[in-house]
Amino acid sequence: MACRVSIGPSDWRRRRVVPTNVPKDLASEVGDRREDPTRQDVAFDLGAARAPAAGRSIPACAPQLDRVSSAARVRRRAPAVRDIYLQGVTGQTWWRDLAGEIAFVSKSVELDPQNTVGLSSLWIVNVASGQQRQVGHVDAVLSSWSPHGHRIAYTSRGGKGATRLDIWTIDRPGDNPVAVTTDGALNSNPVWSPDGTRLYFVSGRGGPVNLWRVAIDERTGKTRGQAEPVTTPAPFVAHVTISADGSHIAYTSVLRSRNIQKLPLDPASGRSSGDPIWTTSGSRLWSNPDPSPDGQWVVFYSGVQPEGDLYVIKTDGTRLRQLTGAPDTLKRMPRWSANGQWIAFTSIRGQDQHLWKIRPDGSDLQQLSEAADAMFPVWSPDGSRIAVTMGAGLGHPSNNTYIIDSNRLGQTPEIV
């Protein structure tokens, strides 16, 4: 038997949030163009659409990048079109009109920034000269220049690895990065309010990924109080953009479902011996299934609603049972031991992602190592060792494989 995940249809719908918090589906207004709402002109067609005032930062049609041999062509919002070739650019760009500069990142992401492969750097290019320079030494995606040009906000996996997401800002010279969030709760997609007094972002804190905001000093990057929810009627929010007058917010509402199937296999030939059979059904987002050694159970985790809990189910689709449920933690990538007595998994509890194990009945939860950024556990055949990958991050830009003793707690893993 083999397990596979089947992804259901995604519904990408443009919406806007009006002051009364009554959303409007914009998909019907733009025909079949159901992509990122930060594409050119869409954000400024909402409400009282107008071009930003001089000196303001605006999206420089980042999603409208025409890729030419790993280069990106950026069009200015002006009667004359000037082409600027940014080698290797695939990420979002932001135009700084007063200074004649564009900020951009080197990697593009869509819905899951935590899954970005490798590090992404932040850059500024001068429109007149074409000269480019790197801004600091940060891991940055989904950047946003503040309206008066003082700081650039960005999404980062931080100095402790690729398994957490937080919002940071950095000044134009790149000398002073400041954290906006520190909880690692899948915070991403920062966007400044037009007056520079608030920073909006999407976050998985408190449940499904939705919209949040925090008051901030645009010059220093220091927050002024706690983040507060700006709840939208969407199960998953992405691609946030704000109108020039600050009265409307456009975002993408993403509806995703993913279920598990089992596929009969001929062990001799390795070929399927029948049609796929559904093990789970419904609108949930299940991930990383792993069958038990005796083929009677499957373990997996929930992608959303809420994210990051472990479940087991019989392979015939009965007896679904939740194994974990601690609040403010994310559990992922479960794997059965060869004897079926343990399930190894990775968990974010606080700042970092570590390796843990648990019994199939949900008892005897144990943390095996303090080493951060553990991913993709694999048991040895005798169950005495577990191999894990440490994801690339600042301070360790390459992925490494480590070996951990499955019977010893609090250990320092051995690098392979």
C-alpha positions in Angstrom: 0.0 0.0 0.0 1.1 3.5 -0.7 -0.3 6.8 0.6 -0.6 9.9 -1.5 -2.1 13.3 -1.0 -4.7 14.6 -3.5 -5.1 18.3 -3.7 -8.5 19.7 -4.2 -9.4 22.8 -6.2 -8.2 26.2 -5.0 -10.5 29.2 -5.2 -8.5 32.3 -5.8 -10.8 35.3 -5.3 -10.1 38.9 -5.1 -11.8 40.7 -2.3 -11.7 44.1 -0.7 -12.4 45.0 2.9 -14.5 48.1 3.3 -14.8 50.1 6.5 -17.9 48.1 7.4 -15.9 44.9 7.0 -18.2 43.7 4.3 -16.0 42.1 1.7 -16.7 42.3 -2.0 -15.6 39.6 -4.5 -13.7 41.4 -7.2 -13.2 38.3 -9.4 -16.3 39.2 -11.4 -14.9 42.7 -12.1 -11.7 41.5 -13.5 -12.8 38.5 -15.6 -10.6 35.5 -15.4 -7.5 37.3 -14.1 -7.7 35.7 -10.6 -4.0 36.1 -9.7 -2.2 38.3 -7.2 -4.1 41.5 -6.5 -0.9 43.5 -6.3 -0.6 43.3 -10.0 -0.4 46.6 -11.7 -3.5 48.9 -11.4 -5.7 46.5 -9.5 -4.9 47.8 -6.1 -5.5 51.4 -7.3 -8.8 50.5 -8.9 -10.3 50.0 -5.5 -12.4 52.8 -4.0 -11.1 56.2 -4.8 -8.3 55.0 -7.1 -5.5 57.5 -7.6 -1.8 57.4 -8.1 0.4 57.7 -4.9 1.8 61.1 -4.2 5.3 61.9 -5.0 7.8 60.4 -2.6 5.5 57.5 -1.8 6.5 53.9 -2.1 4.2 51.8 -4.4 4.4 48.2 -5.7 6.4 48.5 -8.9 4.3 45.9 -10.8 6.3 43.2 -9.1 3.8 40.4 -10.2 4.0 41.8 -13.7 7.6 40.8 -14.1 8.4 39.7 -17.7 11.1 37.1 -17.2 13.8 37.2 -19.9 16.7 34.8 -19.3 16.5 35.1 -15.5 16.0 38.8 -15.8 13.0 40.8 -14.9 11.6 43.8 -16.8 10.1 46.4 -14.5 7.8 49.1 -16.1 7.5 52.5 -14.5 4.1 54.0 -13.9 4.7 56.9 -16.3 3.9 57.7 -19.9 7.4 56.6 -21.0 8.5 53.1 -20.3 12.0 52.3 -19.1 13.3 48.7 -18.9 15.5 47.8 -16.0 17.1 44.4 -16.0 17.5 42.9 -12.6 19.5 39.7 -13.0 18.1 36.8 -11.2 15.0 38.6 -9.8 12.0 36.5 -9.3 10.5 38.2 -6.2 8.4 41.2 -5.4 9.7 44.7 -6.2 8.7 48.1 -4.6 9.2 51.4 -6.3 10.6 54.4 -4.3 9.5 57.3 -6.4 11.3 60.2 -4.6 14.7 58.6 -4.6 14.3 56.9 -8.0 15.0 53.5 -6.5 13.4 50.0 -6.6 13.7 47.5 -3.7 13.5 43.8 -4.7 14.2 40.4 -3.3 16.0 37.5 -5.0 13.4 34.8 -4.5 9.7 34.6 -5.3 7.2 32.9 -3.0 3.4 32.3 -3.2 1.4 30.9 -0.3 4.0 29.2 1.8 7.1 31.4 2.5 8.4 28.9 5.0 9.0 26.5 2.2 11.3 28.8 0.3 14.4 26.9 -0.8 17.7 28.6 0.2 18.2 32.1 1.3 16.7 35.2 -0.4 18.5 38.5 -0.3 17.2 42.1 -0.3 18.4 44.6 -2.9 18.0 48.2 -4.1 18.5 49.3 -7.7 18.9 52.9 -8.8 16.6 53.6 -11.8 18.8 56.2 -13.4 22.1 54.4 -13.2 21.0 50.8 -12.9 23.5 50.3 -10.0 22.4 47.6 -7.6 23.4 47.0 -4.0 22.5 44.5 -1.3 20.6 45.8 1.7 22.2 44.2 4.8 22.7 40.4 5.1 19.2 39.3 5.8 17.0 36.4 4.6 14.1 38.3 3.0 11.0 37.6 0.9 7.8 39.5 0.4 9.3 42.9 1.1 7.5 46.3 1.3 9.0 49.8 1.3 7.6 52.2 3.9 5.6 55.2 2.4 8.3 57.8 3.3 11.2 55.5 2.4 12.7 55.2 5.9 12.5 51.4 6.2 11.8 48.2 4.2 9.6 45.6 5.8 10.2 41.9 4.9 9.4 38.4 5.8 12.3 36.4 7.2 12.9 32.9 8.6 15.3 34.7 11.0 18.7 33.9 12.3 17.6 30.5 13.7 16.6 28.7 10.6 14.0 28.0 7.9 11.2 26.7 10.1 9.7 29.9 11.4 8.5 33.1 9.9 8.7 36.6 11.4 8.3 40.2 10.2 11.4 42.5 10.2 12.2 46.0 9.0 15.5 47.4 8.0 16.7 50.9 7.2 17.7 51.9 3.7 21.5 51.6 4.3 20.9 48.1 5.6 22.6 48.7 9.0 19.7 48.3 11.5 17.3 45.4 11.2 14.5 45.4 13.8 12.1 42.6 14.5 8.4 43.4 14.3 7.2 39.9 15.4 9.2 37.3 17.4 6.8 34.4 17.9 7.5 32.7 14.6 3.7 32.1 14.0 4.0 32.0 10.2 4.0 35.8 10.0 4.5 37.1 6.4 3.5 39.5 3.7 4.0 42.9 5.5 2.4 45.9 3.9 2.6 49.5 5.2 -0.4 51.7 5.7 -0.2 54.8 3.4 0.6 57.1 6.4 3.4 54.8 7.7 1.9 54.4 11.2 0.8 50.7 10.9 2.2 47.6 9.4 -0.3 45.0 8.1 0.7 41.4 7.8 -0.8 37.9 7.5 -0.3 35.5 10.4 -1.3 32.0 11.6 -1.4 33.1 15.2 -4.7 32.3 16.8 -5.8 29.8 14.1 -6.1 30.0 10.3 -3.9 32.5 8.4 -5.6 35.8 8.5 -4.9 39.6 8.5 -3.2 41.4 11.5 -1.8 44.9 12.0 0.5 46.6 14.5 1.3 50.2 15.2 4.9 51.1 14.3 7.4 53.9 14.2 8.4 54.2 10.5 11.8 55.8 11.2 13.0 53.4 13.9 11.0 50.2 13.1 9.9 49.9 16.8 6.4 48.7 17.4 3.9 50.7 19.5 1.9 48.1 21.3 0.6 44.6 20.5 -0.5 43.3 17.2 -4.3 43.2 16.7 -6.4 41.1 14.3 -8.2 42.6 11.3 -10.2 39.5 10.7 -11.5 38.8 7.2 -14.1 36.2 6.3 -11.5 34.0 4.5 -9.9 30.7 5.6 -6.5 31.7 4.2 -5.4 35.3 3.3 -2.5 36.1 1.0 -1.2 38.9 -1.3 -2.4 41.8 0.7 -2.3 45.3 -0.7 -3.8 48.6 0.5 -5.3 51.4 -1.5 -3.5 54.7 -1.8 -6.0 56.5 0.5 -5.9 53.7 3.0 -9.6 53.1 2.9 -9.6 49.6 1.3 -7.6 46.4 1.5 -7.4 43.9 -1.4 -6.3 40.4 -0.7 -6.5 36.9 -2.2 -8.9 34.5 -0.4 -7.6 31.0 -0.9 -9.7 27.9 -0.3 -7.6 24.7 -0.3 -8.4 21.1 0.5 -6.2 18.1 0.5 -7.1 14.5 1.2 -5.3 11.2 1.5 -5.7 8.2 -0.8 -4.3 4.7 -0.6 -3.1 2.9 -3.8 -2.8 -0.9 -3.9 0.7 -2.0 -5.2 2.2 -5.2 -6.5 5.3 -5.6 -4.4 7.1 -7.6 -7.1 6.7 -5.1 -9.9 6.2 -1.9 -7.9 3.1 -1.2 -10.1 -0.4 -0.3 -8.9 -2.8 -3.2 -8.7 -6.0 -1.2 -8.5 -7.6 2.2 -8.4 -6.8 4.8 -5.7 -9.1 4.6 -2.6 -10.0 7.6 -0.5 -8.9 7.4 3.1 -10.0 10.9 4.1 -12.6 13.2 2.7 -13.9 16.7 3.3 -12.5 20.3 3.2 -9.5 19.8 5.5 -5.9 20.2 4.4 -4.0 17.0 5.4 -0.3 16.7 4.9 2.6 14.2 5.0 0.8 10.9 5.4 2.9 7.9 6.6 1.4 4.3 6.9 2.2 2.2 10.0 4.5 -0.8 9.5 1.5 -3.2 9.7 -0.5 -1.2 7.2 -3.4 -0.7 9.5 -3.0 3.0 10.3 -1.9 6.3 8.7 -0.4 9.2 10.6 -0.5 12.8 9.1 -0.9 16.4 10.2 -3.4 19.1 9.6 -2.3 21.9 7.3 -5.0 24.4 8.4 -8.1 24.5 10.5 -6.0 24.4 12.7 -2.5 24.0 11.4 0.0 21.7 13.0 -1.7 18.8 14.9 -1.0 15.1 14.4 -3.8 12.6 13.5 -4.1 8.9 12.9 -6.8 7.1 10.9 -7.4 3.5 9.9 -6.5 2.9 6.3 -10.2 2.1 5.6 -11.1 5.7 6.6 -12.5 4.9 10.0 -11.5 5.9 13.6 -9.9 9.3 12.9 -8.2 10.3 16.1 -6.2 13.4 17.1 -2.8 12.7 18.8 -1.7 16.2 19.7 -3.4 19.4 20.7 -1.1 21.6 22.7 -1.9 25.3 21.9 0.6 27.6 20.2 2.6 24.7 18.8 3.0 23.3 15.3 3.6 19.7 14.7 4.7 18.4 11.3 6.2 15.5 9.3 5.2 12.5 11.4 7.0 9.2 10.8 6.4 5.7 12.2 9.2 3.7 13.8 9.9 0.3 12.2 8.3 -1.5 15.2 5.2 0.7 15.1 5.7 1.7 18.8 6.7 5.4 18.2 5.9 8.3 15.9 8.7 10.8 15.4 7.8 14.3 14.3 9.1 17.9 14.3 7.5 20.6 16.4 7.8 24.4 16.8 7.2 25.3 20.5 8.3 28.9 21.0 11.2 29.9 18.8 12.5 26.9 17.0 11.6 23.5 15.5 12.9 20.4 17.3 12.6 16.6 17.0 10.1 14.9 19.2 8.5 11.4 19.5 5.1 10.2 20.8 3.3 6.9 21.2 0.5 6.1 18.7 -2.1 6.4 21.4 -0.9 10.0 22.1 1.0 9.2 25.3 4.7 9.5 26.4 5.5 12.7 24.5 9.3 13.3 24.5 11.7 15.9 23.0 14.8 14.2 21.7 17.1 17.1 20.9 17.6 20.8 21.5 19.0 21.2 18.0 16.9 23.7 16.1 15.5 23.5 12.6 15.1 19.7 12.4 13.0 18.5 9.4 12.1 15.3 7.6 12.9 12.6 10.2 13.8 9.1 9.0 14.1 6.1 11.3 16.9 3.6 11.0 15.6 0.0 10.4 16.4 -1.1 14.0 14.7 2.1 15.4 17.8 3.1 17.4 18.6 6.2 15.3 16.7 9.0 13.6 18.2 11.1 10.7 17.0 14.6 10.3 17.8 17.5 8.0 18.7 20.9 9.4 17.1 23.5 7.1 19.2 26.3 5.7 19.1 29.6 7.5 21.2 32.5 8.6 24.4 31.1 10.2 24.0 27.7 8.4 23.3 28.5 4.7 23.4 24.9 3.7 21.2 21.9 4.5 22.9 19.3 6.7 21.9 15.8 7.9 22.2 14.9 11.5 21.9 11.6 13.4 20.0 11.5 16.7 19.7 8.6 19.2 16.0 7.8 19.5 16.4 6.6 23.1 18.3 9.5 24.6 16.8 12.9 25.5 18.4 16.3 25.3 21.3 15.2 23.2 23.6 17.0 20.7 23.1 15.4 17.3 26.0 14.1 15.2 26.5 15.6 11.8 26.8 13.2 8.9 
